[in-house]
Amino acid sequence: MTGFDEALRAVFGTVRVGRNVPLAPFTTFRVGGPADWFIETRTSEEILGALSEAHRFKVPVTMLGGGSNVLVADAGVRGLVVRPRGGAIARIGDRFVRADAAVTINGLVRWAVLHGAAGLEAWAGTPGTVGGAIFGNAHFAGRSIGERVESVTLASRTGTTSEVAGPALAFGYDDSRLKHTGEVLLSATLRVSTGDPAALRTTARESLAFRKRTQPLDTPSAGCVFQNPQPDRDRVPPGMPWSAGALVDRAGLKGTAIGGARVSPTHGNFILNEGDATAADVHALIERCRDVVREKFGVVLRDEIVLLGDFHDPAGRGPARNG
């Protein structure tokens, strides 16, 4: 599409607009094919510009934050992939912190600890960005990031902006309205309180140490693959934990491999790329785990991971899925 290519280059410059850029290096799984067009934006205004041009030329847009919690198809993603980078953090009085969507969660935690802003320290070690965390309402130790969201600035797919209160994001387990509307997060205002930096740093270190003990962080993965079963939607056999990882474990699937993808021997809800996995390997292993757990326990595991690209078309040439 020559017109769209020219329009992007007019806005961002020739050097910054990528064509057929491999996405694997931008994901924590380290798998996946290319994007038709690829741009790393530096400001909210640039995100709006990219969305506006894509809307004008009817090109689908996929937002890619820190690259965790996603699996990119081997044939890649059709349309434009926007990867926001950088971003600012600011204290708003004693009760709030504002962060741009591209800020990493770990970067936000470090900033909050340094400035004595309490309430975010337990998120130390969380992969990805503020935008991705709010998109999927990231959770840890029984708490969700949505509980901290006071308000957000959103962009529509046409490039217009709006201010939205936290409750209007309709947060649920691994869910928010952003998953259903296609809106793009530009920034978020989070509730905090005042704390002692030394005490906050201790909590952050304890959280990070817990993750290192219980999760296979030294091998490429995307984090948890499946959502945990929910009492209002699922029935789990008596005595079975309400945990996707436990179900995979008790189904005897830990260590199971397809190609270069393996269910982690440490945590049943992690699938690892042992170095030469393809997205097809990972996807096939996800479906193997889902099938075996359903057969053994009658529980249908739902994806926590977001699939980008088409995993049903063997050529992988279907439309992009916005994530």
VMD Tcl script that draws the C-alpha trace (Angstrom):
set ca {
  {0.00 0.00 0.00}
  {2.14 2.82 -1.35}
  {-0.04 5.67 -0.07}
  {0.08 4.49 3.53}
  {3.80 3.88 3.36}
  {4.37 7.39 2.05}
  {2.07 8.90 4.68}
  {3.92 7.15 7.53}
  {7.29 8.27 6.20}
  {6.03 11.84 5.88}
  {5.03 11.82 9.58}
  {7.90 9.83 11.09}
  {10.72 9.99 8.56}
  {11.99 7.24 6.30}
  {14.45 5.75 8.81}
  {11.85 5.17 11.52}
  {9.29 3.33 9.40}
  {10.09 -0.36 9.21}
  {8.78 -2.83 6.60}
  {8.56 -6.58 7.26}
  {10.25 -6.16 10.65}
  {10.62 -9.43 12.65}
  {8.68 -9.17 15.91}
  {10.36 -12.01 17.79}
  {13.08 -9.74 19.29}
  {10.36 -7.50 20.73}
  {8.59 -10.27 22.65}
  {9.62 -12.13 25.80}
  {8.82 -15.43 24.03}
  {11.35 -14.60 21.29}
  {9.15 -16.14 18.60}
  {6.97 -14.75 15.82}
  {7.13 -13.41 12.30}
  {7.23 -9.91 10.82}
  {4.96 -6.88 10.89}
  {3.97 -5.40 7.55}
  {4.79 -1.96 8.98}
  {6.51 -1.21 12.28}
  {7.03 2.05 14.14}
  {8.37 2.84 17.60}
  {6.63 5.92 18.92}
  {8.21 8.29 21.45}
  {5.24 10.36 22.63}
  {1.46 10.18 22.93}
  {1.24 12.63 20.04}
  {3.13 10.19 17.83}
  {0.78 7.35 18.81}
  {-2.15 9.56 17.82}
  {-0.46 10.35 14.51}
  {0.09 6.67 13.73}
  {-3.52 5.78 14.62}
  {-4.87 8.64 12.52}
  {-2.89 7.67 9.41}
  {-3.80 3.99 9.78}
  {-7.47 4.90 10.12}
  {-7.27 7.11 7.03}
  {-5.86 4.25 4.93}
  {-7.97 1.53 6.64}
  {-4.88 -0.32 7.87}
  {-5.30 -2.48 11.01}
  {-3.16 -1.49 14.01}
  {-1.69 -3.75 16.68}
  {-0.22 -2.19 19.81}
  {2.81 -4.03 21.20}
  {4.01 -2.90 24.62}
  {6.73 -4.75 26.49}
  {6.09 -7.93 24.51}
  {5.14 -10.09 27.49}
  {1.88 -12.05 27.65}
  {1.68 -12.25 23.84}
  {2.35 -14.91 21.22}
  {3.00 -13.66 17.68}
  {2.15 -16.02 14.81}
  {5.06 -17.34 12.74}
  {3.80 -15.52 9.65}
  {3.64 -12.30 11.63}
  {1.03 -9.60 11.92}
  {-0.72 -7.86 9.07}
  {-0.98 -4.08 9.08}
  {0.87 -1.65 11.35}
  {2.47 -2.62 14.65}
  {3.05 0.31 17.01}
  {5.55 -0.15 19.83}
  {5.46 2.81 22.25}
  {8.76 3.59 23.95}
  {9.91 5.90 26.72}
  {7.38 7.93 28.63}
  {7.20 10.11 31.74}
  {6.18 9.64 35.37}
  {4.97 12.45 37.65}
  {3.70 12.77 41.21}
  {0.33 14.51 41.53}
  {0.07 15.61 45.14}
  {0.39 12.91 47.80}
  {-2.31 10.60 46.45}
  {-1.57 10.02 42.78}
  {1.15 9.12 40.29}
  {0.69 9.64 36.57}
  {2.58 7.36 34.14}
  {2.63 7.17 30.37}
  {1.56 3.85 28.87}
  {5.03 3.00 27.55}
  {6.65 3.18 31.01}
  {7.66 -0.30 32.17}
  {6.09 -1.62 35.35}
  {9.53 -2.17 36.82}
  {10.50 1.38 35.92}
  {7.35 2.67 37.58}
  {8.05 0.63 40.73}
  {11.61 1.92 40.95}
  {10.43 5.51 40.54}
  {7.66 5.08 43.13}
  {10.03 3.53 45.68}
  {12.60 6.30 45.17}
  {9.95 8.99 45.63}
  {8.21 7.36 48.60}
  {4.97 6.62 46.73}
  {3.47 3.53 48.37}
  {1.13 0.98 46.83}
  {3.05 -0.16 43.76}
  {6.11 -1.77 45.33}
  {4.68 -5.32 45.31}
  {4.60 -5.21 41.50}
  {8.39 -5.40 41.30}
  {9.44 -8.00 38.75}
  {6.27 -7.68 36.66}
  {7.17 -7.74 32.96}
  {5.68 -5.39 30.41}
  {4.42 -1.83 30.44}
  {1.76 0.22 32.17}
  {-0.35 0.05 29.02}
  {-0.16 -3.71 28.78}
  {-0.80 -4.20 32.49}
  {-3.96 -2.11 32.42}
  {-5.12 -3.65 29.11}
  {-5.13 -7.10 30.74}
  {-5.69 -5.96 34.36}
  {-2.48 -7.67 35.47}
  {-2.73 -9.51 38.78}
  {-0.30 -10.76 41.39}
  {-0.81 -12.29 44.85}
  {-4.56 -11.77 44.69}
  {-4.43 -8.08 43.72}
  {-5.10 -6.49 40.34}
  {-3.55 -3.36 38.88}
  {-7.05 -2.06 38.13}
  {-7.58 -1.53 41.85}
  {-5.02 1.28 41.67}
  {-6.34 3.05 38.57}
  {-7.95 6.42 39.28}
  {-8.31 7.56 35.65}
  {-6.77 7.11 32.21}
  {-6.27 8.98 28.97}
  {-7.41 6.91 26.00}
  {-7.11 7.22 22.24}
  {-9.69 5.92 19.80}
  {-8.60 4.12 16.66}
  {-9.29 7.35 14.76}
  {-6.73 9.26 16.86}
  {-9.05 11.22 19.16}
  {-8.54 11.30 22.95}
  {-10.76 11.07 26.02}
  {-10.37 11.10 29.80}
  {-12.00 8.11 31.49}
  {-12.48 7.33 35.19}
  {-11.08 4.04 36.45}
  {-14.45 2.35 37.13}
  {-15.50 2.96 33.52}
  {-12.73 0.62 32.36}
  {-14.88 -2.32 33.52}
  {-11.98 -4.22 35.04}
  {-12.41 -7.94 35.53}
  {-10.14 -10.94 35.93}
  {-7.50 -10.56 33.17}
  {-9.90 -8.15 31.51}
  {-10.72 -4.52 30.86}
  {-12.85 -2.65 28.38}
  {-9.71 -2.01 26.31}
  {-9.76 -5.65 25.22}
  {-13.17 -5.14 23.64}
  {-13.26 -1.57 22.31}
  {-9.88 -1.29 20.61}
  {-9.10 1.90 22.53}
  {-5.43 2.59 23.21}
  {-4.11 3.67 26.60}
  {-1.94 6.78 26.50}
  {-1.44 7.36 30.24}
  {-2.83 6.36 33.62}
  {-3.22 8.06 36.99}
  {-2.70 5.57 39.83}
  {-3.63 5.91 43.50}
  {-0.73 5.86 45.95}
  {0.01 6.94 49.51}
  {3.12 8.21 51.26}
  {5.65 5.62 52.40}
  {9.21 5.25 53.61}
  {11.50 4.49 50.64}
  {13.56 1.99 52.64}
  {10.47 -0.01 53.66}
  {9.08 0.14 50.13}
  {12.40 -1.08 48.74}
  {12.32 -4.06 51.12}
  {8.84 -5.05 49.94}
  {9.88 -4.68 46.30}
  {12.90 -6.92 46.84}
  {10.79 -9.54 48.60}
  {8.30 -9.54 45.73}
  {11.07 -9.92 43.17}
  {12.70 -12.71 45.17}
  {9.38 -14.58 45.37}
  {8.97 -14.41 41.60}
  {12.50 -15.71 41.08}
  {11.83 -18.66 43.42}
  {8.52 -19.67 41.88}
  {8.77 -18.71 38.19}
  {11.20 -19.79 35.44}
  {12.56 -16.33 34.70}
  {15.83 -17.47 33.11}
  {14.22 -18.92 29.94}
  {12.12 -17.06 27.35}
  {8.39 -17.29 28.08}
  {5.36 -15.02 28.06}
  {4.39 -15.44 31.72}
  {1.27 -17.37 32.65}
  {-0.43 -18.92 29.63}
  {-3.85 -19.71 31.10}
  {-6.27 -17.90 33.37}
  {-7.01 -19.56 36.67}
  {-10.46 -21.18 36.89}
  {-13.12 -18.89 38.36}
  {-15.80 -20.06 40.85}
  {-18.57 -18.21 38.99}
  {-17.70 -19.85 35.65}
  {-15.98 -23.17 36.31}
  {-16.27 -26.39 38.30}
  {-13.04 -27.82 39.68}
  {-12.88 -31.35 41.18}
  {-12.98 -31.44 45.01}
  {-9.57 -30.97 46.58}
  {-8.11 -29.44 43.41}
  {-6.62 -25.94 43.74}
  {-8.25 -23.16 41.72}
  {-5.05 -22.81 39.76}
  {-4.32 -23.36 36.08}
  {-0.74 -24.29 36.93}
  {-1.91 -26.92 39.42}
  {-4.31 -28.41 36.88}
  {-1.57 -28.68 34.27}
  {0.77 -30.17 36.87}
  {-1.73 -32.79 38.12}
  {-2.55 -33.70 34.53}
  {1.07 -34.86 34.27}
  {2.03 -32.21 31.72}
  {5.03 -30.57 33.38}
  {8.03 -31.07 31.14}
  {5.91 -31.98 28.09}
  {7.47 -30.65 24.88}
  {6.43 -30.00 21.30}
  {9.31 -28.94 19.08}
  {11.30 -26.31 20.97}
  {8.46 -25.45 23.37}
  {8.20 -27.10 26.80}
  {5.87 -26.82 29.78}
  {8.07 -25.52 32.57}
  {9.12 -28.15 35.14}
  {9.01 -25.31 37.72}
  {5.58 -23.78 37.03}
  {2.85 -25.58 35.11}
  {1.34 -22.37 33.77}
  {4.53 -21.33 31.98}
  {5.57 -22.55 28.53}
  {9.24 -22.06 27.70}
  {11.07 -21.43 24.46}
  {14.10 -23.65 24.81}
  {15.91 -21.86 22.03}
  {14.40 -23.01 18.74}
  {10.65 -22.97 19.36}
  {8.25 -21.64 16.76}
  {4.96 -19.96 17.53}
  {3.28 -23.04 16.05}
  {5.13 -25.22 18.61}
  {3.95 -23.01 21.47}
  {0.39 -22.86 20.21}
  {0.24 -26.63 19.72}
  {1.50 -27.15 23.28}
  {-1.10 -24.72 24.62}
  {-3.83 -26.73 22.90}
  {-2.34 -30.03 24.13}
  {-2.49 -28.76 27.72}
  {-6.02 -27.48 27.25}
  {-7.20 -30.79 25.79}
  {-5.61 -32.99 28.47}
  {-6.88 -30.86 31.37}
  {-10.38 -30.89 29.88}
  {-10.29 -34.67 29.42}
  {-8.96 -35.38 32.93}
  {-10.78 -32.79 35.02}
  {-13.59 -31.35 32.92}
  {-12.12 -27.85 33.19}
  {-11.67 -25.77 30.04}
  {-8.65 -23.51 30.47}
  {-9.02 -20.03 28.98}
  {-6.10 -18.12 27.52}
  {-4.42 -15.42 29.55}
  {-1.90 -15.00 26.77}
  {-2.93 -12.82 23.81}
  {-2.50 -14.27 20.31}
  {-1.35 -11.79 17.66}
  {-1.78 -12.84 14.04}
  {-3.72 -15.81 12.71}
  {-3.07 -19.24 14.21}
  {-5.82 -21.05 12.29}
  {-4.78 -20.16 8.76}
  {-1.77 -22.41 7.95}
  {-0.25 -19.59 5.94}
  {-0.80 -17.18 8.81}
  {-2.02 -14.51 6.41}
  {-5.21 -13.57 8.22}
  {-5.96 -10.16 9.73}
  {-4.15 -8.83 12.76}
  {-5.69 -9.17 16.19}
  {-5.39 -6.01 18.23}
  {-3.67 -6.59 21.56}
}
mol new
graphics top color blue
foreach p $ca { graphics top sphere $p radius 0.5 }
foreach p [lrange $ca 0 end-1] q [lrange $ca 1 end] { graphics top cylinder $p $q radius 0.2 }
display resetview
